[in-house]
Amino acid sequence: MPDRPHQRKDLTDPAKKAPDPGARVFFALWPDASVRCSLDELAGQVHKACGGRRMRAESAHLTLVFVGQVVLARVESLKSVASGVRVPAFDLRLDRVGCWKRNRIAWLGTRETPLPLAELVQGLEQGLGREGFKFDQRPYFPHLTLARSARCEAPLPTDADIRWRVEEFVLVRSSLLPGGAAYGIIGRWPLR
């Protein structure tokens, strides 16, 4: 059998490149160390009351808009959308603990959504729509997950009152791992 010349793949040819695996992303509020400490303390109380899988302090966040799977080439468009949102910094009072029986999630929310928070979510959704992104569209209910697989019948703490001065929002990449989700911030934008 005659020797065949060694064939090499030409990776510079766009038609021969590996497909873009994409990223699972969302916009969120990410707490500073002080707020994260308060959230962790409350998560401990909730976990003690209703069990389940307690939120890890380092991954505490309040989702603004869940975008989902996006090809990496479109991440710059997401950053452009975020740069176009103009909302002032605001105070957020987290004072409502609850549990959704259907998916067994214990959460912390707010009795009153600050207007700038609603405007931030609305601005992101409008920008995403203009850029042709598909995203999770449902009535906005600001909350942080405290525990998953919680026993929702258990009495929950009623004295939550965490104050958070919100001065920025972030774009987060989520990777699903066997032990739960791992998050990495891939963009930050100050509130004006």
C-alpha positions in Angstrom: 0.0 0.0 0.0 1.5 3.4 -1.0 2.2 5.9 1.8 -0.4 8.6 2.0 0.7 12.1 2.9 -0.3 13.1 6.4 -3.5 15.2 6.3 -3.8 18.1 8.7 -7.0 19.9 9.6 -7.0 23.6 8.6 -8.4 25.2 11.8 -8.2 28.7 10.1 -11.1 27.7 7.8 -14.3 28.9 9.5 -16.2 25.9 8.1 -13.9 23.5 9.9 -13.9 25.2 13.3 -15.4 23.4 16.3 -18.9 24.6 17.1 -19.3 27.4 19.7 -20.3 25.6 22.9 -21.9 28.8 24.3 -22.4 29.8 27.9 -25.4 29.9 30.3 -25.7 33.5 31.5 -27.9 35.8 33.5 -27.8 39.4 34.8 -27.8 39.7 38.6 -27.2 41.8 41.7 -24.1 40.4 43.5 -23.9 41.3 47.2 -20.8 42.8 48.8 -19.1 41.0 51.7 -21.3 42.5 54.5 -24.6 41.7 52.8 -23.3 38.2 51.9 -22.5 37.6 55.6 -26.0 38.6 56.6 -27.5 36.4 53.9 -25.4 33.5 55.0 -26.5 33.9 58.6 -30.2 33.9 57.5 -29.6 30.9 55.2 -28.3 29.1 58.3 -31.5 29.9 60.2 -33.6 28.8 57.3 -31.6 25.6 56.8 -32.0 24.8 60.5 -35.8 25.3 60.3 -36.5 23.5 57.0 -33.4 21.5 56.0 -32.6 21.1 52.3 -29.4 22.2 50.5 -28.3 25.5 51.9 -27.2 28.3 49.6 -23.4 28.7 49.5 -22.4 32.2 50.6 -20.1 32.8 47.7 -22.8 32.2 45.2 -25.6 34.4 46.7 -27.2 36.6 44.1 -30.5 38.2 43.1 -31.3 37.4 39.4 -32.4 40.3 37.3 -32.9 38.6 33.9 -32.1 34.9 33.1 -30.9 34.8 29.5 -29.9 31.1 29.3 -27.6 29.5 26.8 -25.9 32.0 24.5 -23.2 31.4 21.9 -19.9 33.0 23.1 -19.8 35.3 20.1 -23.0 37.1 21.4 -21.6 37.8 24.9 -20.3 41.2 23.6 -23.8 42.1 22.6 -25.0 41.3 26.1 -22.4 43.6 27.5 -23.5 46.3 25.1 -27.1 45.9 26.3 -25.9 46.3 29.9 -23.9 49.4 29.1 -27.0 51.1 27.7 -29.0 50.8 30.9 -29.1 54.0 33.0 -30.5 53.6 36.5 -29.5 55.3 39.8 -28.0 53.3 42.8 -30.7 52.4 45.2 -31.4 50.8 48.6 -32.9 47.3 48.7 -34.6 46.0 51.8 -34.8 42.2 52.0 -37.5 41.5 54.5 -39.7 38.7 53.4 -38.9 34.9 53.8 -41.0 32.3 52.0 -40.9 28.9 50.5 -42.4 27.6 47.2 -43.9 24.2 47.8 -43.9 23.1 44.1 -40.1 23.3 43.7 -39.2 23.3 47.4 -37.1 26.5 47.4 -36.8 28.7 50.5 -36.2 32.3 49.5 -35.7 35.8 50.7 -37.4 38.7 48.9 -38.7 42.2 49.5 -42.2 43.4 50.5 -41.7 46.4 48.3 -39.7 46.5 45.0 -37.8 49.8 44.7 -38.6 51.6 41.5 -35.0 51.7 40.3 -34.9 47.8 40.6 -38.0 47.5 38.4 -36.5 50.0 35.9 -33.2 48.1 35.8 -35.0 44.8 34.9 -37.2 46.6 32.4 -34.2 48.3 30.7 -32.3 45.0 30.4 -35.4 43.2 29.0 -36.0 46.0 26.4 -32.3 46.0 25.4 -32.3 42.2 25.1 -35.4 42.3 23.0 -34.0 44.9 20.6 -30.9 42.7 20.2 -33.0 39.6 19.4 -32.1 37.7 22.6 -34.6 35.1 23.9 -34.8 35.3 27.7 -37.0 34.1 30.6 -40.1 36.4 30.4 -42.3 36.2 33.4 -43.6 38.7 36.0 -40.5 39.9 38.0 -40.3 38.7 41.6 -37.0 39.8 43.2 -35.6 37.1 45.5 -32.5 35.2 46.6 -32.5 31.4 47.0 -31.7 30.4 50.6 -32.2 26.6 50.4 -33.2 24.0 47.8 -35.1 20.8 48.6 -36.5 22.6 51.7 -39.4 21.3 53.8 -41.8 24.1 53.2 -44.2 23.0 55.9 -41.7 24.1 58.6 -42.0 27.5 60.2 -39.6 30.0 58.7 -37.8 32.9 60.4 -40.0 36.0 60.2 -37.6 38.7 61.4 -35.5 39.1 58.2 -34.4 42.7 57.6 -31.3 42.9 55.4 -30.4 46.3 54.0 -28.4 46.4 50.7 -27.1 49.5 49.0 -27.1 48.4 45.3 -24.5 50.3 43.3 -23.8 47.9 40.4 -25.1 44.9 38.5 -23.3 42.0 36.9 -23.4 39.5 34.0 -22.8 36.0 35.3 -21.8 32.8 33.6 -23.2 29.7 35.2 -21.7 26.2 34.8 -23.7 23.2 36.0 -21.5 20.8 38.0 -22.4 17.6 39.8 -22.3 19.5 43.2 -24.4 22.4 41.9 -23.9 25.5 39.8 -20.6 27.4 39.7 -20.8 31.1 38.9 -18.3 33.5 37.4 -18.8 37.2 36.9 -18.0 38.2 33.3 -19.0 41.9 33.4 -19.8 44.6 35.9 -21.7 47.9 35.4 -22.1 50.7 38.0 -25.5 52.2 38.7 -25.3 56.0 38.2 
